[in-house]
Amino acid sequence: MCRSIKVLRRPDNPVTPEEISAAALQFVRKVSGTRAPSKVNQVAFDGAVVEVAAATQKLLAFMAEKKR
């Protein structure tokens, strides 16, 4: 597990879009093995960050709804 990715599911503080985006970026960096992609891979890298962030938001929303 990437140590710099923080737990985002917190009952006392709602997660911010910035926190989700930062966690997604860290995840994609870890998986891809690169901190900064080449120009050729930039579009795929950025797209992966957006998709991971969207999946994270969806997961957290689902978990929050089921908790109620």
C-alpha positions as CSV (number, residue, x, y, z in Angstrom):
1,M,0.0,0.0,0.0
2,C,1.2,3.5,-0.8
3,R,1.9,5.1,2.6
4,S,1.2,8.6,1.4
5,I,-2.4,7.8,0.5
6,K,-4.5,8.9,3.4
7,V,-7.7,7.3,4.6
8,L,-10.5,9.3,3.2
9,R,-13.5,7.7,4.9
10,R,-13.8,9.8,8.1
11,P,-17.1,10.1,10.0
12,D,-16.2,13.5,11.5
13,N,-15.0,15.3,8.4
14,P,-16.4,15.0,4.9
15,V,-13.8,14.4,2.3
16,T,-13.0,17.2,-0.1
17,P,-12.6,16.9,-3.9
18,E,-9.0,18.0,-3.5
19,E,-8.3,15.1,-1.1
20,I,-9.8,12.6,-3.5
21,S,-7.8,14.0,-6.4
22,A,-4.6,13.9,-4.4
23,A,-5.2,10.3,-3.4
24,A,-6.0,9.3,-7.0
25,L,-2.8,11.0,-8.2
26,Q,-0.8,9.1,-5.6
27,F,-2.4,5.8,-6.6
28,V,-1.8,6.3,-10.3
29,R,1.8,7.3,-9.6
30,K,2.3,4.2,-7.6
31,V,0.7,1.8,-10.1
32,S,2.4,3.4,-13.1
33,G,5.8,3.6,-11.4
34,T,6.4,7.2,-12.4
35,R,6.0,10.5,-10.7
36,A,5.7,12.4,-14.0
37,P,4.6,10.6,-17.2
38,S,6.2,11.2,-20.5
39,K,4.4,13.4,-23.1
40,V,3.3,10.3,-24.9
41,N,1.6,8.9,-21.7
42,Q,0.3,12.2,-20.2
43,V,-3.2,11.9,-21.6
44,A,-3.6,8.3,-20.3
45,F,-2.0,9.2,-17.0
46,D,-4.3,12.2,-16.5
47,G,-7.3,10.1,-17.6
48,A,-6.5,7.4,-15.1
49,V,-6.3,10.0,-12.3
50,V,-9.8,11.3,-13.2
51,E,-11.2,7.8,-13.4
52,V,-9.7,6.7,-10.1
53,A,-11.0,9.9,-8.4
54,A,-14.5,9.3,-9.8
55,A,-14.5,5.7,-8.6
56,T,-13.3,6.8,-5.2
57,Q,-16.1,9.4,-5.0
58,K,-18.6,6.8,-6.0
59,L,-17.4,4.4,-3.4
60,L,-17.4,6.9,-0.6
61,A,-20.8,8.1,-1.5
62,F,-22.2,4.5,-1.6
63,M,-20.6,3.7,1.8
64,A,-21.9,6.9,3.4
65,E,-25.4,6.1,2.1
66,K,-25.4,2.6,3.4
67,K,-24.2,3.8,6.8
68,R,-27.4,5.8,7.3
